[in-house]
Amino acid sequence: MSSTGISVGLKKGYPVEKRTVAKRPSQNKHRVSKRTAMVRELVGEVMGMSPYEKRLLDMLKVSGASGEKRMYKFAKRRLGSHKRALKKREQIKEMYSKIRAKAAMN
């Protein structure tokens, strides 16, 4: 919406050219590169799960779907934030489904 040069109305104001502003580095912060994702996956495979992740997996195995709230609360206490806890819970559920699929194949 360009301005008209008139002091009243929807497009009021002095007509000026819009500046193109470069993206800030903070706007790219949430993106994970292919390399980083691959390295994280590799480290996860080599190192295995940490003790609290094993407890989360155990909660899922014992309680099933009803234990999701307990998993979330436990993860939130360990990781410190709502978003991280939800992400970790989904990660553990995905891991468990892969384990079950692998077991079904054998």
C-alpha positions as CSV (number, residue, x, y, z in Angstrom):
1,M,0.0,0.0,0.0
2,S,1.7,3.1,-1.2
3,S,0.9,6.5,0.2
4,T,-0.9,9.1,-1.8
5,G,0.6,12.3,-0.4
6,I,-2.8,13.4,1.1
7,S,-3.0,13.9,4.8
8,V,-6.3,12.0,5.3
9,G,-7.7,8.7,4.3
10,L,-6.6,5.1,4.1
11,K,-3.3,5.7,2.3
12,K,-2.4,9.0,3.9
13,G,1.1,10.3,4.3
14,Y,4.1,11.3,2.3
15,P,4.9,8.8,-0.5
16,V,8.2,7.1,0.2
17,E,10.0,4.1,-1.2
18,K,9.9,1.0,1.0
19,R,13.3,-0.1,2.3
20,T,14.4,-3.7,1.9
21,V,15.7,-4.8,5.2
22,A,18.1,-7.7,5.5
23,K,17.1,-10.7,7.5
24,R,18.4,-10.8,11.0
25,P,20.3,-13.9,12.2
26,S,17.8,-14.5,14.9
27,Q,15.1,-15.2,12.2
28,N,17.1,-18.3,11.1
29,K,17.7,-19.6,14.6
30,H,15.0,-22.2,14.7
31,R,16.1,-23.9,11.4
32,V,18.2,-27.0,11.7
33,S,20.6,-27.7,8.8
34,K,20.8,-31.1,7.1
35,R,24.3,-31.6,8.5
36,T,23.3,-30.7,12.1
37,A,20.3,-33.1,11.9
38,M,22.5,-35.9,10.6
39,V,25.1,-35.3,13.3
40,R,22.5,-35.3,16.1
41,E,21.0,-38.5,14.7
42,L,24.4,-40.2,14.5
43,V,25.3,-39.1,18.1
44,G,22.0,-40.4,19.3
45,E,22.6,-43.8,17.7
46,V,26.2,-44.1,19.0
47,M,25.7,-42.8,22.5
48,G,22.2,-44.2,23.1
49,M,19.7,-42.7,25.5
50,S,20.5,-40.7,28.6
51,P,19.0,-42.0,31.9
52,Y,16.1,-39.6,32.0
53,E,15.2,-40.6,28.4
54,K,15.2,-44.2,29.4
55,R,12.8,-43.4,32.3
56,L,10.6,-41.6,29.8
57,L,10.6,-44.6,27.5
58,D,9.8,-46.9,30.5
59,M,6.9,-44.6,31.5
60,L,5.5,-45.0,27.9
61,K,6.0,-48.8,28.0
62,V,4.3,-49.2,31.4
63,S,1.5,-46.6,31.1
64,G,0.9,-46.5,27.4
65,A,-1.1,-43.5,26.2
66,S,-2.4,-42.7,29.6
67,G,1.2,-41.9,30.8
68,E,1.7,-39.1,28.4
69,K,0.9,-36.5,31.0
70,R,3.4,-38.0,33.4
71,M,6.0,-38.1,30.6
72,Y,5.3,-34.4,29.9
73,K,5.6,-33.4,33.5
74,F,8.8,-35.4,34.0
75,A,10.4,-34.0,30.8
76,K,9.4,-30.5,31.8
77,R,11.1,-30.8,35.1
78,R,14.3,-32.1,33.5
79,L,14.4,-29.8,30.4
80,G,12.9,-26.6,31.9
81,S,10.3,-25.5,29.3
82,H,7.0,-26.5,27.9
83,K,8.1,-26.6,24.3
84,R,11.2,-28.7,25.0
85,A,9.1,-31.2,27.0
86,L,6.6,-31.6,24.3
87,K,9.3,-32.1,21.7
88,K,11.1,-34.6,23.8
89,R,7.9,-36.5,24.5
90,E,7.2,-36.7,20.7
91,Q,10.8,-37.8,20.1
92,I,10.5,-40.7,22.7
93,K,7.1,-41.8,21.3
94,E,8.6,-41.8,17.8
95,M,11.6,-43.8,19.1
96,Y,9.3,-46.3,20.8
97,S,7.2,-46.8,17.6
98,K,10.4,-47.5,15.7
99,I,11.5,-50.1,18.3
100,R,8.1,-51.8,18.1
101,A,8.1,-51.8,14.3
102,K,11.6,-53.3,14.3
103,A,10.4,-56.0,16.8
104,A,7.4,-56.8,14.7
105,M,9.6,-57.3,11.6
106,N,11.6,-60.0,13.5
